[in-house]
């Protein structure tokens, strides 16, 4: 039996959206809080990276694994998480995912070795992969299609996009006033509150017959881990390194095997029929590109403002606060005007704004200032992302039946996390290559002007001190932003030439019943 088979009338009725009211508002607050906690955790770590690097002895390239260990398991298992909610009941699975995420956060906070932190981050990703797609599918079953659901998706999208910047602010406060470990500890009480309120305000969905494509989930996750590791290994050891080539070969085999498994599975973890829809495939492609740019921007700018501009963690967090505000503004504008104008204008303009902001950031160097070189492009980028997240979320789930909401939510969220992890690994590779070249060019000037003590330290560590290290980092960051701008430009091309908004899509956004065959 498959999820696409007709559902008995009584089951459909019990899964229908309830009446609008105070309960729905609280339910949305619970769902949004979970998404904020999960998304916030991706970037709250960024602000603490310099402190984590010192405490647990990470290299700059390997430091990206503190982010990727979370996002890879998160992105790779999102599809399985969405399926769990469809088959076992979304509220039950939602609560379990939040509990696992909170428990893993405590493990992260108590980590004493680098491998312990990475292992705990991977478990965190599993919890997030279970909770996040279930929370998105709960919106589709709690709010009626039309204005109410548009507003709910607007809040969800604003939290998803703005949570990244909020995470930097929260991380700055916790690192500055307490310790980097508190960026993980803080998730535990938030998780407990969510678990306590969920049974009161969110109804359980009806479990649907099905099985879990565990093999498909594992091959997809392992394939992406090998692919990301290959890029990071290339930045450290070169493209001809045996382990680099072996990682890429393993990734190709595993991802090809994943596609074969999905084609033959009766109930695949990735329903390939979803990619037959031109708009939905276009949305997935856009999300892959934009997530790569988004993750890269926060990762490298966080390092830049703390290492080159010498911002404290708190000041660095405050520096990113305007981004969360402008993302929320952009999401609010888009959610209000989408029913009238349709999503395509916001997809196109949002992608162009994001690409423009990133292109501006390519001019970053050691003489850059926050007000003159960082704030402006961040605001342009943030407005574009606010436009994008609402329109992309609506288009990804438009016309999806309730029994497939979990799978559709999982695929959409997976493209965001996988795109972010893969994109960040590519950008780290670009950064590492450019930094090595710049470091070689800085050595003669260093030897001509350095003190004897600095030269002795350089012989021991091979690392250039300030101000030469600032030149190296700024050059690497600037080159990484060139590729990030290309990612955003690709999403603009997809928006212009692939996305085609139909009359039925506009009718759904306006709360009407789509005309058959339109």
C-alpha positions, 0 to 999 in steps of 0.5 A, a space after each residue: 500500500 502506498 501513501 498515494 492511495 485514496 484515504 477513507 473519508 473519516 480519516 481525511 476529515 480527522 486530518 482536516 485543518 481546524 478552525 482559525 482561532 487563538 489555538 492556531 496562533 499558539 500552534 504556529 508559535 510552537 511550530 515557529 519556535 521549533 524551526 527557529 531553534 533548529 535553524 538558529 543552531 546552524 549560525 549560532 555556532 558561527 559566532 563561537 567558531 574562533 573560541 571553539 577553534 582555540 578550545 578544541 584545536 581545529 584548523 580553519 578548514 576542519 573548523 567548517 565540520 562544526 557546521 557541516 557535521 550538523 547540516 549534513 545529517 540534518 539535510 541527509 535525513 530530512 526526507 526520512 524525518 518527513 516520512 516518519 511523521 507521515 507514517 507514525 503521526 506528526 505530533 508524536 514524531 515532532 516531539 521526539 525530534 525536539 527531545 533528541 535535539 535538546 539532548 544532543 545539544 547538552 552533549 555538545 556543550 559538555 564536549 571536551 575533544 573535537 571528535 566528541 563535539 562533531 559526534 554530538 553535532 551529528 546527533 543534533 542533526 538527526 533530531 533536527 531532521 526529525 523535527 523540522 520537516 514535521 513542523 512544516 507539514 504541520 502547517 499544511 494540516 493546521 491552516 487552510 490553503 489560502 490567506 491563513 496558510 500564506 500568513 503561516 508560511 510567511 512567519 515560518 519563512 521569516 523564521 527560517 531565513 531570519 533565524 540565521 541572523 538571530 543566531 549570530 546575535 544570540 551566539 554573541 551574547 552567550 559567548 561574550 557574557 557566559 561561554 561558548 558552551 552555552 550556545 548549546 546548553 540554551 537549547 535544552 530549556 527551549 526544547 522542554 517548553 516546546 515539548 510541554 506545550 505541543 500536546 495542548 495546542 497541536 492535534 495529532 495527525 492520522 498515521 498512514 500505512 507505509 514503510 521507511 526507506 532507511 537504505 535510501 536515507 543512509 546512501 544519500 547521507 553517506 554520499 553527501 558526506 563523501 562529496 563534502 569531505 572531498 571538497 574540504 580535503 581538496 582545499 587542504 591536500 590538493 585535487 590529485 590527493 588519493 583520499 580526495 579522489 577516493 572521496 569523490 568516487 565514493 560519493 558518485 557511487 553512493 549517490 548513483 546507488 541512491 537514485 537506483 534505490 529510489 526508482 525501485 522502491 515502492 515507497 521511496 524516501 524521495 518521491 521522484 514524481 515531485 521532480 516532474 513538476 517544472 516549478 517544483 524542480 526549479 524551486 529545488 534548484 533555486 534553494 540549492 543555490 541560495 542556501 549555498 550562498 546564505 551559508 557561505 555569507 554567514 560563515 565567512 563574514 563572521 570570521 571576517 568581522 571578528 578576525 579582521 575588524 576585531 569585533 567582540 562576539 557580542 558586537 559581531 552578533 549585533 552587526 548581523 541584527 539588521 539582516 534579520 530585520 530586513 529579512 522579516 520585512 522582505 518576507 512580510 512584503 512577499 506574503 502580503 503581495 503574493 496572492 496579487 502578483 504571484 511568486 515569480 516577481 519575488 523569486 526573480 527580484 530576490 535572487 538578483 538582490 542576493 547576487 548583487 549583495 554578494 557581488 558587493 562583498 567581493 570588494 572586501 579587503 583589510 581596509 574595509 569597514 562595517 558601515 562602508 563595506 559590510 552593512 550595505 551588501 548584507 541588507 541588500 542580500 537580506 531583502 532578497 532572501 526575505 522575498 525568496 523564502 516565502 515564495 519558494 516555500 509556497 511553490 514547493 508545497 503548492 498542490 501537494 496532498 496532505 498525505 504527501 506533505 511530510 515527504 514534500 516538506 522533507 525534500 524542500 528542507 533537504 535541498 536547503 541543508 544539502 545545498 548549504 553544506 555542499 556550497 559551504 564546502 565548495 566555498 571553503 575549498 575556494 577560500 583555502 586555495 586563495 588563502 594559500 596563494 596569498 600567504 605565499 605572496 605575503 611571506 617576503 614582506 613578512 620576512 622583511 618587516 617581522 620581529 625576530 620573535 615573530 620569525 621564530 614563531 613562524 618557523 614553529 607554526 607556519 602561520 603568519 601573524 597579524 597584520 599579514 594574516 588579515 591580508 590572507 584571510 580577507 583575500 580568501 573571503 573575497 574570492 569565496 564571495 565571488 563563487 557565492 555570487 555565482 550561486 545566487 546568479 544561477 538561482 536568478 537564471 532558474 527563476 527567469 527561465 524555468 518558473 512558470 506560475 499557472 492560474 491554478 497556483 494563483 487561485 490556491 494563493 488566494 484561497 480558491 479552488 483551482 480549476 481542473 486542468 488549469 
